[in-house]
Amino acid sequence: MDDDRRLQVALQRYAAISPLVEGRVPPGQRTAWATQLAALHHVSRPTIWRWLRRFRQGGGSLEVLKPPAHRADRGVPRRLPPEALEEAIRLRQELPERSTTTLIAMLELRHPEWRGRLARATLDRHLRLRGLSRRQLARPDRPLRRFASPHRNDLWIGDFCSPALRVREGEQTTGAILFALLDHATRFAVGARFVPTRQAVFVEQIVRDAITRYGLPKALFVDNGAELSGSLLSTGCTHLGIRLIHSSVGHPESRGALERFFRTVQESFVPEMAAKASDPPTLAELNRFWFAWLEDFYHLQPHDGLGAHTCPRRAWEADPTPLRRLDPLTVQAAFLLRVHRRVDRTALVRCRGRTYLCPDALVGQRVEVRYHPNRPESVEIWQDGRFLRTAFLYTPPAHVPRVPAPAPRPAPTITLLDLLEEQRQQRLQQALADPLEPLPPPPPRFTEAHAAALLEHALHRNLSERELAWLAEAWRRDGGWDPQLTATALHTYCLQFGTRRHLSFYLDHISQTHLRARQAQAPQQP
């Protein structure tokens, strides 16, 4: 610091104590005047007394009020060995995550003569002057850029915050947890309330209520927490057409708009709520005061990021972008998790360790079960994109009810064997009547070897012994294949996916084609 700057600081300090020096303070009010002068010049009251005492002891000279000049060797370590600083710099550059305590331990182990001469504060200061503190090294290499969404509902930002508030749950108290959804274009809080825990269920409730009330957003920007990156939120966003974006790890500045909102909460709502009552409120009471502050204070205050004299509510209402509204049932159905299950022979389907009763007509069929993890009492049964019914939890009865024996059925008058035998006798009699007419040759039988040849011809390669074993297993499992159906299924699959996939894909497609054909030919159950 040069002499002119030091003189300017001395004059500023004298201006702070001049009323006390010149005796303009009435008797008995020196302490009150010192408090006012300290607040006026943004210093503490002991500092005012120290400057006054130094000025009087120095004979009224401004020299005693000047700050000390900086050393000529500023930045050069005196007690810290220069070799230790250079080695600490090299160790920090090798691994920027190393703490200063770790650096000192490594230096003292390698150089015992430096033990006791390495102060953490001194080493931290010199590393910071050279731009090698851990915070400086953690900064991104590329510069950050501000971005702004042009219209409302283009981007919502969501995250958790833990303000310095406590809530009462019975006889215990826990920390308050706030989850907020902020519209990036208007800074309007579309969804925000205090929740008991950081669980995905509460996140889904707030997002669902916000969509129902304020329309469908184009994108949702959240953190990488487990409750924000789980299947519940991603499933709902996928089925509603919302792009779910997760921020980069270690870069909270990408959610700067929401972090600024949380700062406003900490500076405005938290002190007022903490001063309101000595006992912690319940969660319902806390949310009651929270909604009053949010609707009647925050949404009506001018926001620097929106321009002069523009508040979030006015920015939201003035935006002409139409809202894409959905009915609550559609939004609720979108956040259901989905799994495929097969209904067993007792008309029951299992999901998450529970059993649900399905209609008897679905026995043996594969259905889609849609469920909510927080509502285990019922699930929705879907098939081929159609809602069938709601299945409820099944409780096994205490005893199996007695079923009356069915009435005896009359004996059949004719069987299939009688008809076949009659047809065979007619064919033999016709052959004896015209022995010169040869019988038509039986159709060629489609064997496993024909199926292998058909696959080799379609895939343009020879099958290995292991692939032939897979073919034989699929052949036996399906009870043989139809030549025309096999050729059609293989040709269709090759046109769609090519000939370079694993053999199991082609065998599975052929089996599924035969299974569907047999189900179509089977008589429909009433």
C-alpha positions as CSV (number, residue, x, y, z in Angstrom):
1,M,0.0,0.0,0.0
2,D,1.5,3.4,-1.1
3,D,1.7,6.5,1.2
4,D,-1.2,8.3,-0.5
5,R,-3.5,5.3,0.2
6,R,-2.3,5.1,3.8
7,L,-2.9,8.8,4.4
8,Q,-6.4,8.4,2.9
9,V,-7.2,5.6,5.4
10,A,-5.9,7.7,8.3
11,L,-8.2,10.6,7.3
12,Q,-11.2,8.2,7.2
13,R,-10.3,6.9,10.6
14,Y,-10.0,10.4,12.0
15,A,-13.4,11.3,10.6
16,A,-14.9,8.4,12.5
17,I,-13.5,9.5,15.9
18,S,-13.5,13.3,15.3
19,P,-16.7,14.0,17.4
20,L,-15.1,12.2,20.4
21,V,-11.8,14.0,19.9
22,E,-13.2,17.5,19.5
23,G,-15.4,17.1,22.6
24,R,-18.7,17.6,20.9
25,V,-20.3,14.7,22.7
26,P,-22.5,15.6,25.7
27,P,-21.5,14.2,29.1
28,G,-22.8,10.7,29.7
29,Q,-23.4,9.9,26.0
30,R,-19.9,8.8,24.9
31,T,-20.9,5.2,24.7
32,A,-24.0,5.9,22.7
33,W,-22.1,8.1,20.3
34,A,-19.4,5.5,19.9
35,T,-22.0,2.9,19.0
36,Q,-23.6,5.3,16.4
37,L,-20.2,6.2,14.9
38,A,-19.2,2.5,14.7
39,A,-22.5,1.7,12.9
40,L,-22.1,4.7,10.6
41,H,-18.5,3.7,9.5
42,H,-19.2,-0.1,9.5
43,V,-16.7,-1.0,12.2
44,S,-17.1,-2.3,15.8
45,R,-17.3,-0.1,18.8
46,P,-14.0,-1.5,20.3
47,T,-12.3,-0.3,17.0
48,I,-13.6,3.2,17.6
49,W,-12.1,3.2,21.2
50,R,-8.8,1.8,19.9
51,W,-8.4,4.5,17.2
52,L,-9.2,7.2,19.8
53,R,-6.7,5.8,22.3
54,R,-4.0,5.5,19.7
55,F,-4.6,9.1,18.4
56,R,-4.4,10.6,21.9
57,Q,-1.3,8.5,22.9
58,G,0.4,9.6,19.6
59,G,0.0,13.3,20.4
60,G,-2.8,13.9,17.9
61,S,-0.7,12.9,14.8
62,L,-2.3,11.2,11.8
63,E,0.7,8.9,11.5
64,V,-0.5,6.7,14.3
65,L,-3.8,6.1,12.4
66,K,-2.1,5.0,9.2
67,P,-2.2,1.3,8.5
68,P,1.2,-0.4,8.4
69,A,3.1,-0.6,5.1
70,H,3.5,-4.0,3.6
71,R,6.8,-5.8,3.8
72,A,9.1,-5.6,0.8
73,D,9.4,-9.4,0.8
74,R,5.7,-10.0,0.9
75,G,4.8,-13.4,-0.4
76,V,8.3,-14.8,0.4
77,P,8.2,-17.4,3.2
78,R,10.4,-16.6,6.2
79,R,9.8,-19.4,8.7
80,L,8.6,-21.9,6.2
81,P,11.5,-23.5,4.3
82,P,11.4,-22.6,0.6
83,E,12.2,-26.2,-0.3
84,A,9.2,-27.3,1.7
85,L,6.9,-24.9,-0.2
86,E,8.2,-26.1,-3.6
87,E,7.7,-29.7,-2.6
88,A,4.2,-29.0,-1.2
89,I,3.3,-27.2,-4.5
90,R,4.5,-30.3,-6.4
91,L,2.5,-32.7,-4.2
92,R,-0.7,-30.5,-4.5
93,Q,-0.3,-30.4,-8.3
94,E,0.0,-34.2,-8.5
95,L,-3.2,-34.7,-6.6
96,P,-5.3,-31.5,-6.1
97,E,-7.6,-33.4,-3.7
98,R,-4.8,-33.6,-1.1
99,S,-5.6,-31.5,2.0
100,T,-3.0,-29.3,3.6
101,T,-2.9,-31.6,6.7
102,T,-2.0,-34.5,4.4
103,L,0.7,-32.4,2.7
104,I,2.3,-31.5,6.1
105,A,2.2,-35.1,7.2
106,M,3.9,-36.2,3.9
107,L,6.6,-33.5,4.2
108,E,7.4,-34.3,7.8
109,L,7.7,-38.0,7.1
110,R,10.1,-37.4,4.2
111,H,12.0,-34.6,6.0
112,P,12.0,-35.1,9.8
113,E,14.1,-31.9,10.2
114,W,11.0,-29.9,9.1
115,R,8.9,-31.2,11.9
116,G,7.3,-28.4,13.9
117,R,8.2,-25.7,11.3
118,L,5.2,-26.3,8.9
119,A,2.1,-24.3,10.0
120,R,-1.1,-25.1,8.3
121,A,-2.3,-21.5,8.0
122,T,1.0,-20.4,6.6
123,L,1.1,-23.2,4.0
124,D,-2.5,-22.5,3.1
125,R,-1.8,-18.8,2.5
126,H,1.2,-19.4,0.3
127,L,-0.7,-22.0,-1.8
128,R,-3.6,-19.7,-2.1
129,L,-1.3,-16.8,-3.3
130,R,0.0,-19.2,-6.1
131,G,-3.5,-20.2,-7.1
132,L,-3.1,-23.8,-5.8
133,S,-5.8,-24.0,-3.1
134,R,-8.2,-26.8,-3.4
135,R,-11.1,-24.4,-4.1
136,Q,-9.1,-22.7,-6.9
137,L,-8.1,-26.0,-8.4
138,A,-11.7,-27.3,-8.3
139,R,-12.9,-24.4,-10.5
140,P,-14.0,-25.5,-14.0
141,D,-11.5,-24.9,-16.8
142,R,-14.2,-23.4,-19.0
143,P,-16.0,-20.1,-18.1
144,L,-19.5,-20.3,-16.9
145,R,-22.4,-18.8,-19.0
146,R,-25.7,-17.5,-17.8
147,F,-28.8,-18.9,-19.5
148,A,-32.4,-17.9,-19.4
149,S,-35.5,-19.8,-20.5
150,P,-37.6,-17.6,-22.9
151,H,-41.1,-18.8,-21.8
152,R,-42.8,-20.2,-18.8
153,N,-42.9,-24.0,-18.4
154,D,-39.9,-24.3,-20.7
155,L,-37.8,-25.4,-17.7
156,W,-38.5,-26.3,-14.1
157,I,-35.7,-26.6,-11.5
158,G,-36.2,-28.8,-8.4
159,D,-34.1,-29.5,-5.4
160,F,-34.1,-30.0,-1.6
161,C,-33.1,-27.4,1.0
162,S,-32.6,-27.9,4.8
163,P,-33.2,-24.5,6.5
164,A,-32.3,-23.9,10.1
165,L,-35.8,-24.8,11.3
166,R,-37.2,-27.6,13.5
167,V,-40.6,-29.3,13.3
168,R,-42.3,-31.3,16.0
169,E,-43.4,-34.9,15.4
170,G,-45.1,-36.2,18.5
171,E,-42.6,-35.9,21.3
172,Q,-39.6,-35.6,19.0
173,T,-38.2,-32.8,16.8
174,T,-36.5,-33.1,13.4
175,G,-35.0,-30.8,10.9
176,A,-37.3,-29.2,8.4
177,I,-36.9,-30.2,4.8
178,L,-38.1,-28.0,1.9
179,F,-38.6,-29.2,-1.7
180,A,-39.1,-26.5,-4.3
181,L,-39.9,-26.4,-8.0
182,L,-39.1,-23.1,-9.6
183,D,-40.0,-22.0,-13.1
184,H,-36.7,-20.7,-14.6
185,A,-38.2,-18.1,-16.9
186,T,-40.4,-16.3,-14.4
187,R,-38.9,-17.4,-11.0
188,F,-42.4,-18.5,-10.1
189,A,-42.5,-21.3,-7.5
190,V,-44.9,-23.7,-9.1
191,G,-44.5,-26.2,-6.3
192,A,-42.8,-25.9,-2.9
193,R,-43.6,-27.2,0.5
194,F,-42.0,-28.7,3.6
195,V,-41.9,-32.6,3.6
196,P,-41.2,-35.0,6.4
197,T,-38.3,-36.9,4.7
198,R,-36.3,-36.9,1.5
199,Q,-38.3,-39.6,-0.3
200,A,-39.2,-39.9,-4.0
201,V,-42.9,-40.3,-3.0
202,F,-43.1,-36.7,-1.8
203,V,-41.2,-35.4,-4.8
204,E,-43.7,-37.2,-7.1
205,Q,-46.6,-35.6,-5.1
206,I,-45.3,-32.1,-5.5
207,V,-44.4,-32.5,-9.2
208,R,-47.8,-34.1,-9.9
209,D,-49.7,-31.3,-8.1
210,A,-47.6,-28.6,-10.0
211,I,-48.4,-30.2,-13.4
212,T,-52.1,-30.4,-12.6
213,R,-52.2,-26.8,-11.5
214,Y,-49.8,-25.0,-13.8
215,G,-49.6,-27.3,-16.8
216,L,-47.0,-29.6,-18.4
217,P,-43.3,-28.4,-18.5
218,K,-41.0,-29.2,-21.4
219,A,-38.0,-30.1,-19.1
220,L,-37.3,-30.8,-15.5
221,F,-33.8,-30.0,-14.1
222,V,-32.9,-31.8,-10.8
223,D,-30.0,-32.9,-8.8
224,N,-28.4,-36.4,-8.8
225,G,-29.9,-37.6,-5.5
226,A,-31.4,-41.0,-5.2
227,E,-34.9,-39.6,-4.6
228,L,-34.6,-37.4,-7.8
229,S,-33.0,-40.0,-10.1
230,G,-35.1,-43.0,-9.2
231,S,-37.6,-44.9,-11.3
232,L,-40.7,-43.1,-9.9
233,L,-39.8,-39.6,-11.2
234,S,-38.2,-40.9,-14.4
235,T,-41.2,-43.1,-15.2
236,G,-43.7,-40.2,-14.8
237,C,-41.5,-37.8,-16.9
238,T,-41.1,-40.4,-19.6
239,H,-44.9,-41.1,-20.0
240,L,-45.8,-37.4,-19.9
241,G,-43.1,-36.4,-22.4
242,I,-41.1,-34.3,-20.0
243,R,-37.3,-34.2,-20.6
244,L,-35.6,-35.1,-17.3
245,I,-32.2,-33.5,-16.9
246,H,-29.7,-34.2,-14.1
247,S,-27.1,-31.6,-13.2
248,S,-23.4,-32.4,-13.4
249,V,-21.8,-33.7,-10.1
250,G,-20.0,-31.0,-8.3
251,H,-21.5,-28.0,-10.2
252,P,-24.3,-26.6,-8.1
253,E,-24.0,-23.3,-10.0
254,S,-26.0,-24.7,-12.8
255,R,-29.0,-24.5,-10.5
256,G,-28.2,-20.9,-9.5
257,A,-31.8,-19.6,-9.9
258,L,-33.0,-22.1,-7.3
259,E,-30.1,-21.6,-5.0
260,R,-30.9,-17.8,-5.0
261,F,-34.5,-18.7,-4.1
262,F,-33.2,-20.8,-1.2
263,R,-31.0,-17.9,-0.1
264,T,-34.1,-15.6,0.0
265,V,-35.9,-18.3,2.1
266,Q,-33.0,-18.4,4.5
267,E,-32.8,-14.5,4.8
268,S,-36.5,-13.8,4.9
269,F,-38.7,-16.7,5.9
270,V,-36.4,-18.6,8.3
271,P,-35.7,-15.6,10.7
272,E,-39.3,-14.7,10.9
273,M,-40.4,-18.2,11.5
274,A,-37.7,-18.8,14.1
275,A,-38.8,-15.6,16.0
276,K,-42.5,-16.4,15.9
277,A,-42.6,-19.1,18.6
278,S,-40.2,-20.8,21.0
279,D,-41.6,-24.3,20.5
280,P,-41.1,-26.0,17.1
281,P,-44.3,-26.1,15.0
282,T,-45.8,-29.2,13.5
283,L,-45.3,-29.8,9.8
284,A,-48.9,-28.6,9.0
285,E,-48.4,-25.4,10.9
286,L,-45.0,-24.7,9.2
287,N,-46.6,-25.2,5.8
288,R,-49.4,-22.9,6.7
289,F,-47.1,-20.0,7.4
290,W,-44.9,-21.0,4.4
291,F,-47.7,-20.8,1.9
292,A,-48.7,-17.3,3.3
293,W,-45.1,-16.1,2.9
294,L,-44.8,-17.6,-0.6
295,E,-48.1,-16.3,-2.0
296,D,-48.3,-12.9,-0.3
297,F,-44.6,-12.0,-0.1
298,Y,-42.2,-13.8,-2.4
299,H,-44.4,-13.9,-5.5
300,L,-45.1,-10.1,-5.2
301,Q,-41.6,-8.9,-4.6
302,P,-39.6,-7.4,-7.6
303,H,-36.9,-9.8,-8.8
304,D,-33.6,-8.5,-10.2
305,G,-33.5,-11.3,-12.7
306,L,-36.8,-10.3,-14.3
307,G,-36.2,-6.6,-14.8
308,A,-37.2,-3.5,-13.0
309,H,-40.5,-3.6,-11.0
310,T,-41.4,-7.2,-12.2
311,C,-42.3,-9.8,-9.7
312,P,-42.6,-13.5,-10.3
313,R,-46.4,-13.5,-10.3
314,R,-46.6,-10.7,-12.8
315,A,-44.0,-12.4,-15.0
316,W,-46.0,-15.6,-14.9
317,E,-49.3,-14.0,-15.7
318,A,-47.9,-11.8,-18.4
319,D,-46.3,-14.6,-20.3
320,P,-48.6,-15.5,-23.3
321,T,-47.4,-19.0,-23.6
322,P,-50.4,-21.4,-23.4
323,L,-50.4,-23.9,-20.6
324,R,-50.6,-27.6,-21.6
325,R,-53.0,-28.9,-19.0
326,L,-53.8,-32.5,-18.2
327,D,-56.6,-34.0,-16.1
328,P,-55.5,-35.3,-12.6
329,L,-56.2,-38.9,-13.5
330,T,-53.9,-38.9,-16.5
331,V,-51.1,-37.3,-14.5
332,Q,-51.6,-39.8,-11.6
333,A,-51.6,-42.8,-14.0
334,A,-48.3,-41.6,-15.6
335,F,-46.4,-41.9,-12.3
336,L,-47.3,-45.6,-11.8
337,L,-44.5,-48.1,-12.0
338,R,-45.0,-50.9,-14.5
339,V,-44.0,-54.6,-14.5
340,H,-45.1,-57.6,-16.5
341,R,-46.3,-60.7,-14.7
342,R,-48.1,-63.9,-15.6
343,V,-51.3,-64.8,-13.8
344,D,-50.9,-68.2,-12.1
345,R,-53.4,-71.0,-12.1
346,T,-55.0,-69.7,-9.0
347,A,-55.8,-66.3,-10.7
348,L,-53.3,-64.5,-8.6
349,V,-50.5,-62.2,-9.7
350,R,-47.5,-61.3,-7.5
351,C,-46.0,-57.8,-7.3
352,R,-43.4,-56.5,-4.8
353,G,-44.0,-59.6,-2.5
354,R,-47.8,-59.2,-2.4
355,T,-50.5,-61.1,-4.2
356,Y,-53.5,-59.6,-6.0
357,L,-56.6,-61.4,-7.2
358,C,-57.3,-61.2,-11.0
359,P,-60.3,-62.4,-13.1
360,D,-60.4,-66.1,-13.8
361,A,-60.3,-65.4,-17.5
362,L,-56.7,-64.2,-17.2
363,V,-55.3,-67.4,-15.8
364,G,-52.1,-68.3,-17.6
365,Q,-52.0,-65.0,-19.5
366,R,-49.3,-62.3,-19.3
367,V,-50.5,-59.0,-18.1
368,E,-49.0,-55.6,-17.2
369,V,-49.2,-54.5,-13.6
370,R,-49.2,-50.8,-12.8
371,Y,-48.7,-49.9,-9.2
372,H,-47.6,-47.1,-6.9
373,P,-45.1,-47.9,-4.2
374,N,-47.0,-45.9,-1.6
375,R,-50.4,-47.5,-2.3
376,P,-50.0,-51.2,-1.9
377,E,-53.6,-52.0,-1.3
378,S,-54.4,-52.2,-5.1
379,V,-52.8,-52.4,-8.5
380,E,-54.1,-51.8,-12.1
381,I,-54.2,-54.7,-14.5
382,W,-53.5,-53.8,-18.2
383,Q,-53.2,-56.0,-21.3
384,D,-52.2,-54.9,-24.8
385,G,-52.5,-51.2,-23.8
386,R,-56.1,-51.6,-22.5
387,F,-57.1,-51.2,-18.8
388,L,-58.9,-54.4,-17.6
389,R,-59.6,-53.8,-13.9
390,T,-58.2,-52.9,-10.5
391,A,-56.9,-55.9,-8.6
392,F,-56.9,-55.7,-4.8
393,L,-54.8,-57.5,-2.2
394,Y,-55.7,-61.2,-1.8
395,T,-56.1,-62.6,1.7
396,P,-56.2,-66.4,1.8
397,P,-59.3,-67.8,3.5
398,A,-59.0,-69.7,6.8
399,H,-60.3,-72.9,5.1
400,V,-61.1,-74.1,1.6
401,P,-64.9,-74.0,1.0
402,R,-66.5,-77.3,0.2
403,V,-67.5,-77.5,-3.5
404,P,-70.4,-79.8,-4.4
405,A,-69.5,-82.7,-6.7
406,P,-70.7,-82.1,-10.2
407,A,-73.5,-84.2,-11.6
408,P,-72.4,-87.3,-13.5
409,R,-72.1,-86.7,-17.2
410,P,-73.7,-89.1,-19.7
411,A,-71.4,-91.5,-21.5
412,P,-70.5,-90.3,-25.0
413,T,-72.4,-92.0,-27.9
414,I,-69.5,-91.7,-30.3
415,T,-65.8,-90.9,-30.0
416,L,-63.1,-89.6,-32.3
417,L,-61.7,-93.1,-32.7
418,D,-65.0,-94.4,-34.0
419,L,-65.0,-91.6,-36.7
420,L,-61.4,-92.2,-37.6
421,E,-62.0,-96.0,-37.9
422,E,-65.1,-95.5,-40.1
423,Q,-63.1,-93.1,-42.4
424,R,-60.3,-95.6,-42.6
425,Q,-62.6,-98.5,-43.6
426,Q,-64.2,-96.4,-46.3
427,R,-60.8,-95.6,-47.7
428,L,-59.8,-99.3,-47.7
429,Q,-63.0,-100.3,-49.5
430,Q,-62.5,-97.6,-52.1
431,A,-58.9,-98.9,-52.7
432,L,-60.1,-102.5,-53.1
433,A,-62.8,-101.3,-55.6
434,D,-60.2,-99.5,-57.8
435,P,-56.8,-101.3,-57.2
436,L,-55.1,-99.7,-60.3
437,E,-55.4,-96.1,-59.1
438,P,-52.4,-95.3,-57.0
439,L,-52.8,-93.6,-53.7
440,P,-51.6,-90.0,-53.5
441,P,-48.1,-89.7,-52.0
442,P,-48.1,-88.4,-48.5
443,P,-46.8,-84.8,-48.1
444,P,-43.1,-84.6,-47.3
445,R,-42.5,-84.4,-43.5
446,F,-40.8,-81.3,-42.2
447,T,-38.0,-82.5,-39.9
448,E,-35.4,-80.9,-37.7
449,A,-32.8,-81.3,-40.4
450,H,-35.1,-79.3,-42.8
451,A,-35.3,-76.5,-40.2
452,A,-31.5,-76.4,-39.8
453,A,-31.1,-76.2,-43.6
454,L,-33.7,-73.4,-43.7
455,L,-31.8,-71.4,-41.0
456,E,-28.4,-72.0,-42.8
457,H,-29.8,-70.8,-46.1
458,A,-31.4,-67.7,-44.5
459,L,-28.3,-66.7,-42.4
460,H,-25.8,-67.6,-45.2
461,R,-23.6,-69.6,-42.9
462,N,-23.3,-73.1,-41.4
463,L,-24.6,-73.8,-37.9
464,S,-22.2,-74.9,-35.2
465,E,-22.7,-77.9,-33.0
466,R,-23.8,-75.8,-30.1
467,E,-26.3,-73.9,-32.3
468,L,-27.6,-77.2,-33.6
469,A,-28.2,-78.2,-30.0
470,W,-30.1,-75.0,-29.3
471,L,-32.2,-75.7,-32.4
472,A,-33.0,-79.3,-31.2
473,E,-34.0,-78.0,-27.8
474,A,-36.4,-75.4,-29.3
475,W,-37.8,-78.0,-31.7
476,R,-38.5,-80.4,-28.9
477,R,-40.0,-77.7,-26.7
478,D,-42.4,-76.6,-29.4
479,G,-43.3,-80.1,-30.6
480,G,-42.1,-79.4,-34.1
481,W,-42.7,-76.5,-36.5
482,D,-44.8,-75.8,-39.6
483,P,-42.6,-75.4,-42.7
484,Q,-44.5,-72.5,-44.2
485,L,-44.9,-70.6,-40.8
486,T,-41.2,-71.2,-40.1
487,A,-40.1,-69.8,-43.4
488,T,-42.4,-66.8,-43.1
489,A,-41.3,-65.9,-39.6
490,L,-37.6,-66.3,-40.4
491,H,-37.9,-64.2,-43.6
492,T,-39.8,-61.4,-41.7
493,Y,-37.3,-61.3,-38.9
494,C,-34.3,-61.2,-41.2
495,L,-35.8,-58.3,-43.2
496,Q,-36.3,-56.3,-40.0
497,F,-33.1,-57.1,-38.0
498,G,-30.7,-58.6,-40.5
499,T,-28.8,-61.9,-40.4
500,R,-26.0,-61.1,-38.0
501,R,-27.8,-61.5,-34.7
502,H,-27.4,-64.3,-32.2
503,L,-29.2,-67.5,-33.2
504,S,-31.4,-67.4,-30.0
505,F,-33.2,-64.3,-31.4
506,Y,-34.3,-66.2,-34.5
507,L,-35.3,-69.3,-32.6
508,D,-37.3,-67.3,-30.1
509,H,-39.1,-65.4,-32.9
510,I,-40.0,-68.7,-34.6
511,S,-41.3,-70.1,-31.3
512,Q,-43.4,-67.0,-30.6
513,T,-44.8,-67.1,-34.1
514,H,-46.0,-70.7,-33.7
515,L,-47.3,-69.9,-30.2
516,R,-49.4,-67.0,-31.4
517,A,-50.7,-69.1,-34.3
518,R,-51.8,-71.9,-32.0
519,Q,-53.5,-69.5,-29.6
520,A,-55.4,-68.0,-32.5
521,Q,-56.6,-71.4,-33.6
522,A,-57.6,-72.5,-30.1
523,P,-61.3,-71.9,-29.2
524,Q,-62.0,-68.8,-27.2
525,Q,-63.0,-69.4,-23.6
526,P,-66.4,-67.9,-22.5
